[in-house]
Amino acid sequence: MKSHAKAVVVGGGVVGCSVLYHLARAGWADVILIERSELTSGSSWHAAGGFHTLNGDPNVAKLQAYTVQLYKELEELSGQSCSLHLTGGIMMADTPERMDFLRLAHAKGRYLGMDTELITPSEAKAMFPLMDETNFVGAMWDPVEGHLDPSGTTHAYAKAAQKLGAEIVLRNRVLELTQDPDGTWNVVTEKGTVKAEHVVNCGGLWAREVGRMVGVELPLLAMEHMYLLTEPMKEVEEFNRSTGREMVGVLDFKGEIYTRQERNGILLGTYEKACKPWSPVNTPWDFGHELLVPDLDRIAPSLEVGFKHFPGIEKAGIKQIINGPFTFAPDGNPLVGPVQGLTNFWCACAVMAGFSQGGGVGLALSNWMVEGDPGFDVWGMDVARFGEWATLRYTNAKVRENYSRRFSIRFPNEELPAARPAQTTPLYDTMVAQNAVMGDSWGLETPLWFAPRGTEPRDVVSYHRSNDFEHVGNEVRATRERVGVTEIANFAKYEVAGPGAEAFLNRLMTNRMPKKGRIVLTPMLNEFGKLIGDFTIANTTGRTGEERFMIWGSSAAQKYHMRWFEKHLPRDGSVRIHRFDQTLVGLSIAGPKSQALLQKLVDEDVSTSAFRFMDFREMAVAGAPCLVNRITYTGDLGYEIWMQPAYQRLVYSAVKEAGEEFGIVDFGMRALLSMRLEKNFPTWFRELRPIYGPFEGSMDRFVRLEKNDFIGREAAAREKAEGPKLRRVSLIVDAADADVMGDEPIWAKVGDRDFGTVEKPHGYGAPRFDATGEEVRSSAAASGASGVRGITDGEWRVVGWVTSGGYAHYVRKSLAQGYVPAALAENESEGLFEIEILGQRRAARINTEPLFDPAGEKMRS
Ligand SMILES: Cc1cc2nc3c(=O)[nH]c(=O)nc-3n(C[C@H](O)[C@H](O)[C@H](O)COP(=O)(O)OP(=O)(O)OC[C@H]3O[C@@H](n4cnc5c(N)ncnc54)[C@H](O)[C@@H]3O)c2cc1C
């Protein structure tokens, strides 16, 4: 084993081997993988080997598509067979709701270039004759599914990596990880120490333990998982003989089972409701190539449904039951990327579907390590998406919930209950007493809407408009016409201070920094000129004269943004950054009476000329020291008031009391989001993501190319000069009783008109390579997908996709935001667009001006 390396990968499961291969392919030959035992000694060896491309997050789906496409090339490079069986697969819907879910997945697949098809139960039966098709209402066919040999595939990655110069050291446990003052890692192993610039945690079942070596508690947990193998079956052999084909894979949501052909029998696995964590606190180091004791009772309810749906399988004898552990993060997606607070410590763990995702994870992580950027929109699997609240017990509760719901529908208005409430503000009890329906916002309980007294505060989950519709509407109307108050503790808040604060922010942000006492809105870009943040910044410099700025942003991106801020912080200590989390909470008051209301609570003049739109001021509100911004996300006259938690109850009751004469109402997040729609305001993670440039995102007025050099400026200038290919637009949709949720295709009646490349961007920036080392330019090429071009229906063509939307209650219209080719973005013609909602195409029309207060007079009044 060498004593020095550019990078050490800890763990030789499928993920570690993929990371090693991708690093070597990207040009880092000086890399070592260190494995405690033999390759595949964690969960990889006993996997069922299934792979598929579908994922709730389209960006993760794209990386899965890349993984599947890689295998053939990997076999050629390594000379090692992966035993690929590209059979295709079907997902069976047993209810109309489940069919809606499949319609949505199919619609998303359209612009991702996936070739799925909705089929009838009889068509499904023809591909998998062991089923009783009368149990189902429909199905979706996906040709890019199949299975492979897990061990062969892991070794194929390993051999290909070795051919490119990487080293693999077996039977050598990593015992300790320490870091020298210059940042060099000491990887202390049973066979000596390796000094490395980078360490990657691919510890799989032991990833928690490897994390703990550097003081990090990663939110992942292993669960027991069972599948059974039948004896050979005559029906299977007969099908193979008569059709010349293998049976397809089948996913049965109702039974919580997946099944497919394995040799001349059947493999059937379950995600049972009564699921069981394995080694909830510590994973034993002596756990090796062994299986857990099967527990048929636990999976009996799933098997019962399964045998009813697939009577052909029930008759077969069971040859073997496999029970093995594998790891999950709380939301079931991997944990990938650099760990905030550490330098050059990376992770690629909690990969629950290593054979669908391993390739994409390896590609994104190697890009990130070698080029400084993943090159893809990897938010869905970024390790930074969980906060400090994702502790061992939180993770345990959420992983169990996620596992037991793996095949359940998650409705767009559905809040999941496990591990809640966790964080609460001082107003939590008050909100609950006022019949608030609470939601989880990055671990914080936040009011979504208020149910009328005497009714149960709960959502009826649905893809359609639901029981909150009327009440959210009332909250919106009362706010727009009088005044409303809502909690905004769930925003991210940071303070940046020190002599270098302004220069630091000017280097990071696209807009000019505000003068003392003023506020600006500003996007933040990466080096490739793509949107990685969107903030409100106030210059809060006080009497001492030390530069001070408050920053507000998206709560879910707090670790993601802190990681970026820390990476760019000057090393000379001239800038300090502090993340407040819940040590600063807030209230927003909005509506035409909000100024009169605030005036009753303060001793200074807050009239329009004294406290202008986009002003910031420190002032006592109801006697409590507060920071006040004259700005609201509702687009009304309004204020954000920030205070220490100890003052929140005081300020809230004063607001309510003083607001009584104006008819004040409480409103929740749903009303806030409805109001922002009628102002065409974008949201971070929906409209604004790292796959879009600032001009594509229609953020033009917040980008000051002339101000000074800032990160991403050159690329942004190029985007402006060349003209953005896409534009974010707002559309009025002729919806019925369901509004858009996001990710629906946008159709346009454009005949053969050419808009250049309009495929949904996924990759960007960092160069990416296919398995032969060729650079690939588009994500669609990387996944073998064709993008949205080519999806046609007569004169209609899919030209874009929805990012978010819903019902705008004040203007009483169903609205959507999304991206379309720039050439169409100003075209307000009737009959030009249609948006596919739950499989039905509905007429839509672009509205370039906000429907509420287009001139912005109300917020300035
Ligand atoms: C029953 C079952 C069925 C499954 N079916 C499928 C399926 O059909 N499709 C699919 O895609 N996935 C399936 N999976 C999941 C799949 O197995 C995992 O996604 C995958 O194995 C994860 O790989 P990994 O490399 O992250 O982890 P692991 O395979 O656990 O590998 C981690 C490696 O790190 C090594 N290691 C850990 N700590 C150290 C240390 N300190 N020093 C040195 N080495 C260390 C371990 O020895 C181990 O070899 C299944 C899993 C099970 C249990």
The ligand as a Gaussian input file, in Angstrom:
#p B3LYP/6-31G(d) Opt

LIG

0 1
 C      -31.691000      -8.058000       0.486000
 C      -31.235000      -6.887000      -0.316000
 C      -31.710000      -6.704000      -1.612000
 C      -31.300000      -5.608000      -2.348000
 N      -31.731000      -5.456000      -3.636000
 C      -31.289000      -4.431000      -4.386000
 C      -31.663000      -4.314000      -5.757000
 O      -32.408000      -5.115000      -6.285000
 N      -31.172000      -3.252000      -6.458000
 C      -30.345000      -2.330000      -5.910000
 O      -29.933000      -1.397000      -6.598000
 N      -29.968000      -2.432000      -4.621000
 C      -30.416000      -3.451000      -3.857000
 N      -30.023000      -3.560000      -2.549000
 C      -29.251000      -2.453000      -1.974000
 C      -27.796000      -2.519000      -2.341000
 O      -27.271000      -3.702000      -1.840000
 C      -27.074000      -1.303000      -1.787000
 O      -27.639000      -0.153000      -2.356000
 C      -25.605000      -1.304000      -2.091000
 O      -25.029000      -2.530000      -1.773000
 C      -24.871000      -0.210000      -1.326000
 O      -23.516000      -0.302000      -1.615000
 P      -22.414000       0.448000      -0.793000
 O      -21.157000       0.323000      -1.546000
 O      -22.875000       1.805000      -0.458000
 O      -22.349000      -0.285000       0.625000
 P      -21.812000      -1.690000       1.080000
 O      -22.122000      -2.741000       0.085000
 O      -22.301000      -1.897000       2.455000
 O      -20.256000      -1.533000       1.074000
 C      -19.518000      -0.856000       2.058000
 C      -18.137000      -1.465000       2.132000
 O      -17.339000      -0.650000       2.954000
 C      -16.476000      -1.472000       3.701000
 N      -16.057000      -0.699000       4.874000
 C      -16.857000      -0.082000       5.769000
 N      -16.118000       0.522000       6.719000
 C      -14.826000       0.307000       6.409000
 C      -13.613000       0.663000       7.029000
 N      -13.570000       1.358000       8.154000
 N      -12.467000       0.264000       6.434000
 C      -12.497000      -0.422000       5.283000
 N      -13.619000      -0.830000       4.683000
 C      -14.779000      -0.462000       5.232000
 C      -17.351000      -2.664000       4.023000
 O      -16.589000      -3.795000       4.356000
 C      -18.136000      -2.842000       2.733000
 O      -17.536000      -3.736000       1.852000
 C      -30.412000      -4.662000      -1.790000
 C      -29.939000      -4.855000      -0.492000
 C      -30.351000      -5.952000       0.243000
 C      -29.824000      -6.124000       1.615000

